[in-house]
């Protein structure tokens, strides 16, 4: 029996209602993902319409901010039936913003995460760093149990100078602060792998562009959307390709993806 390759994708849509006005259904069809995680839906549960939840061929799962309306929020469209769906990591401080969905597919765990942005204030920067620490402590527990994990989403941090157009000009901007980049260093040192950089060590591609200054037209962007996996997924030969789909429009982000053969 041939090995099954899954196409996983992630996209910060910057408002689900807005992206539906920009041919979202057709974009999803072109992506042809078996599992698609979307971030920044900016919706509460009662605002979801059948058009949003019932894309042909997919089941959908949602997590919403419990406090701020029209803020944050994530969703997953899946052709695969998960064994379990979990919301958050059991810490109200982080779970109340509706940033984490976990789907257990048996052979691997799929996490769709909208990591916080630290630009608003020192307090939000600290919240972002605390979120990183709490979230990866949560996934570490699974890895120690021998589970395989896939963590996609908007990480809101460009890791190295190759990952943004103007690194020098942004070294004091949240999203490229040394303290944020150090966190990605720690994650990698702890056994997680940035799949795009693993597959394409020297490629210069971005996944987010500000709406200002014709940034996307000039390709003055940042790579802040990622698929990370645990090291055993790499060592086991499960990763086939990682990609950034610069051709899909509709948001200030573009989709990123991962093709993998699920562990046995």
Secondary structure, 3 states (H helix, E strand, C coil): CCCCEEEEEEEECCCHHHHHCCCHHHHHHHHCCCEEEEECCCCCHHHCCHHHHCCCCCEEEEECCCCCCCCCCEEEEECCCCCEEEECCCCHHHHCCCCEEEEECCCCEEEEEECCCCCCCHHHHHHHHHHHHHHHHHHHHHHHCCCCEEEEEECCCCCCHHHECCCHHHCCCCCCCHHHHHHHHHHHHCCEEEHHHHHCCCCCCCCECCCCCCHHHHCCCECCEEEEEEHHHHHCCCEEEEEEECCCCCCCECEEEEEEECCC
